[in-house]
Amino acid sequence: MARTQKITQYQVTEWKNTLEQMLEEGNFRQDGRLLSPAGIAERKQEIAMLRGLNTLRVGQVVDLDTVQPIYKHPKED
């Protein structure tokens, strides 16, 4: 059985704020120095993950292991 959780408003707000901050920082560290190529690749991966999280909505149920929405299928008669 998958571990599930309903998305909260706090989570949605936190993901949005983190994504905005990472996009503003670009390929730079907080102290203004340029990231290494490995750091840039990691930042791009984190941004992609945050963009995926930002498609989730408050009240939506997700699988915590894959962070994918769980859609309830209508019961078959």
C-alpha positions as CSV (number, residue, x, y, z in Angstrom):
1,M,0.0,0.0,0.0
2,A,1.4,3.4,-1.0
3,R,2.0,6.0,1.6
4,T,-0.3,8.9,0.8
5,Q,-0.9,12.5,1.9
6,K,-3.3,15.3,1.1
7,I,-1.5,18.4,-0.2
8,T,-1.8,21.4,2.2
9,Q,-1.9,25.1,1.4
10,Y,1.4,25.5,3.3
11,Q,3.2,23.0,1.1
12,V,1.9,24.6,-2.1
13,T,3.1,28.0,-0.9
14,E,6.5,26.7,0.3
15,W,7.1,25.0,-3.1
16,K,6.1,28.1,-5.0
17,N,8.4,30.3,-2.9
18,T,11.3,27.9,-3.2
19,L,11.0,27.7,-6.9
20,E,10.8,31.5,-7.3
21,Q,13.9,31.9,-5.2
22,M,15.9,29.3,-7.2
23,L,14.9,30.9,-10.5
24,E,16.0,34.3,-9.2
25,E,19.3,33.0,-8.1
26,G,19.9,31.4,-11.5
27,N,23.3,29.6,-11.7
28,F,24.7,31.5,-8.7
29,R,25.2,30.6,-5.0
30,Q,23.6,32.8,-2.4
31,D,27.0,34.6,-1.9
32,G,27.1,35.5,-5.6
33,R,29.7,33.0,-6.8
34,L,29.0,30.9,-9.9
35,L,27.9,27.3,-9.3
36,S,30.1,24.5,-10.6
37,P,28.8,22.5,-13.6
38,A,27.7,19.8,-11.2
39,G,25.9,22.4,-9.1
40,I,24.2,23.8,-12.1
41,A,23.0,20.3,-13.1
42,E,21.7,19.7,-9.5
43,R,19.9,23.1,-9.5
44,K,18.2,22.3,-12.8
45,Q,17.1,18.9,-11.4
46,E,15.7,20.6,-8.3
47,I,13.9,23.2,-10.4
48,A,12.3,20.5,-12.5
49,M,11.1,18.7,-9.4
50,L,9.7,21.9,-8.0
51,R,7.9,22.6,-11.2
52,G,6.4,19.2,-11.0
53,L,5.3,19.8,-7.4
54,N,3.7,23.1,-8.4
55,T,1.3,21.2,-10.6
56,L,-0.2,19.6,-7.5
57,R,-3.1,21.3,-5.9
58,V,-4.4,21.8,-2.3
59,G,-6.4,18.8,-1.2
60,Q,-5.0,16.5,-3.9
61,V,-3.9,13.1,-2.6
62,V,-0.3,12.1,-3.6
63,D,1.9,9.0,-3.2
64,L,4.7,10.2,-0.9
65,D,7.2,7.8,-2.5
66,T,6.8,9.0,-6.1
67,V,5.2,12.4,-5.4
68,Q,2.6,11.6,-8.0
69,P,-1.1,12.3,-7.7
70,I,-3.4,9.4,-6.9
71,Y,-6.5,9.4,-8.9
72,K,-9.5,7.5,-7.5
73,H,-11.1,5.3,-10.1
74,P,-14.9,5.1,-10.0
75,K,-16.1,1.8,-8.6
76,E,-17.1,-0.7,-11.2
77,D,-20.6,-2.2,-10.7
